[in-house]
C-alpha cells in the first residue's frame, strides 16, 4: 500500500455560525462604505449620462468609434459621461468624454478576469460589489445610452427599465444605439412581452432607438427642456428609497 493510500481523506475546516455572521456583517459594512464614498465623490458631476456596452469591443470596431463620438458630443454639450471604467465600449465612452469639456467618470468593478481600468477617467471609483455600482449608474444619470453589449449591458439596462416602470427611479431617456443590433430584442418586446401581457404597450415608450450621435444629444435635451435636469420632488423622494 502506498503512502498516499494511508493518508486520511481531506476535510475542509468548518466555519462556525458566529464566524459566518461576522463575515456577513463585514460584507454589509463594506457595501455601505462603497455607497458613502461613491456618493460623496460623484455629487459634482451632474448632469451626467451613463453609457453601457460591451467590454469586448476592440478599438478598431465601428461601435468603438461611434461610442467615442457620442461621448465627445455629450461632454461638449455639458454632460459628464459615466461608464463602467473598463475596456471596449466603456473605454470608448471615457475616451470621448476625456477629450471633451465635461468630466469622464469610470465606475470600475473588481473582477477575476476581463475588467481593467482604462486611462481616460477624470474621476475613477472602484467597487468590489455590483450592487452599489449599479445604484450609482442610476442615481447620477439623466439619461442612459445603451450601446451593443452582452449580459452586463442587458443587466444594467433592464435594471433601469424596471426602476422607471415601477416608479422607483425617475423618468429618464433610455436610448438604444445600433438599430441592427437591438431591433430583434425590441421586436420581441412587442410580439411576445406585450402580446402575452407581461408588460403594457406604454412600457415600450420607456425606450427608443437612435443611431445618429447628434440626434441622441438632441433627444436628451428635448426630454428635459420643460422640466430641467434636477429630479422633481417626487422623483427625489423615490430615489432616496432605491
N, C-alpha and C positions, 0 to 999 in steps of 0.2 A: 504493500500500500504506500502511495506517495505521501509526501508531507502535505501536499495540497488536500488530499482526501481526508487527512486527520484534523484539518482546521474546522472549527465550528462555523456555521453559516453566519454571514454578516447581518447584524441587526442595527438598524438606524437608531440613534439615541432618541428617546421620547422627549417631547416638549410638554411641560406642564401646562395646565389650564391658565395658571397665573401668568406664565410667560407669554402665552398666546394673547391674552387680554392686554398685557403691557405693550406688546409689539403692535397690536391693532390701534391702541391709543396713540402711540408714537406716530403711526402712519396717518391717523386723522389730524394730529397736530401738524405734521408735515404738509398735508394738503391745505390746512388753514393758513400756514405761513406763506405758501405759494400764492394764495388768494390775496393776502395782505400786501406782499411785496410787489406783485404784478399790478394791483390796483393803484398803488402809490406811484409806480413808475410810468403808468400809461395815462394818467389823468390829463396830461397836457397835449395829447395827440389828436384831440377832436378838431374837426370832423375826420373820420377815418373810413376807409373801405377795406374790407377783408377780401383777399384773393386766394382761392383754393385751386389746387391742381396737382398733377402727379409729380412725385419726387423723381420719377424715372425718365422724364422727358429730356433728351440730350440737347446740348447747347445749339446744335445746328438744325434743330427741328423747327418747322414753321410755327408750332404752338409756342415755343420759347420766345421767338421774335415778336409774335403777336402779344404775348403777355407783357413783355418788356415795354412795348409801345403803349399798351393800355395803362400800365402803371406810371409811365412817364407823364402821360396826359393827365391822369388823376392827380399826381403830385404837383404838377404845374398849375392845376386848377384849384389847389388849396387843400387837397385831401391827403392826410397821412395814409400810407399803404401798409396794411398788415398782412404778413404771410406766415407760413409755418417755419420760416427761417432755414430750411434745408436746401437741397439741390433741386434741379429740374425747374418746374413751373414756379416753385417758391423762390428760387434764386432769381429767376427772370423778373418776378414781381418786385423783389427787393432791389435788383439792379436798376430797373427802370425808375423806381422811386428815389433811389440813392442819387441818381443823376438829376433829379428834379428839385423843386423848391421846398417840398414838404418832407417830413421825416419818413424814413424807411424803417419799419418795425418788424422784427423777427421773433415769433413765439416758438422757440426751439423746444424739442422734446428729446429726452434721453432714451435712445433705443439700442438694443444689442446689435443692430445692423442697419444699414441704409441711410440713417439720418446723420448728417454732419452739418454744422453751421456754415452758411455762406458768408462771404466777406463784405456784403453790401447792406449792412444794417447800422443805422444811426442809433437805434435802441434795440438791444438784444436781451431777451428774457428767456431763461431756460427752465423747463418744467420736468419733473420726474413723473408726474401723473397727468393723464389725458384730461381728466375731468376739469380741473381749474383752467387748463389751457383752452378747452372748448368754450368755457364760460367767457373768457377774455375775448375770444373771437366775436362772440355775440354782444357782449356788454359795450364794447367800444366802437362797433361798426355802425355806420349809417347806410351801408349797402354791402351786398355780397356779390362778388364776381366769380363765377364758377367756371373755371377752365376744364378741359378734358382731364380726367383723373380716374383713380381706382377706388378701392374700398374706403380709404381715408377721406377722399374727397366726397364720396357719397354719404359717409357717416356725418361729416360736418354739415353738409348741405341739408340732409334730412333732419338733423337736429334743429337747424334754423327754421325750416319749414314747419316742423312740429310746434316749436315755440310760438311762431307767429299764428299758426292755425288755431292754437288753443288760447291765444292771447296772454301767454306767459312772457312773451317778448314783444317789442314794439314792431309796428309795420315798417319794414324797410324793403327796398328793391332787392330782389334776388334775380340776378341776370346770368343765364347760361350762355357761354360763348362757345361756338362751334356747332352750327346747325346740323351738319352731317353727323357729328359725334353724338349729340344729345337728342335728336329728333325721334329716334326709336323709343327712348325712355319716356319722353313727353307723350308720344302717341299711345304708349302702354298705359300711362296715367288715364288718358281719355277713354280708351277702349276697354280697359279692364277695371281700374280702380273706380272710375265714375260709374260705369255700367253695372258693376257689382255693388254699388252704393257703399264702397269703402271710404270714399271721400265725396264731397259735394262738388258739383260743377264749378261753383265760385272759388273753390280752392285752387283751381288752375290759374286764377288771376294772381296768385301769390308769386308767380314766376313768369319770366319772359326770356326769349332767345334773341340776342342781338350779337352780330358779328363785327360790326364796324366800331373801332375804338371811340371815335368822335360821338357816335350815337349812344354809346354806353354812358359817357360822361353827361351828355345831354339828358338822358333818361333819369339819371340820378338827380340832377338839378331840377328837372321838371317835377319829380316826386316831392321835393322839399320847397318849391317856390312859394307855396301858400302857407307853410307852417313852420319853416325854419328847421335847423338841424338838431336843436335840442329836443330831448324827449318831452312829450306832453305830460302834464301832471299824472294822468292815469297810467301812462306808459312808464314813467319813472317809478311809480309805486309797484307796478308789476315786475319791473326789472330787479327791484330790491328783494323779490321773492323767487328769483330764478333757482 
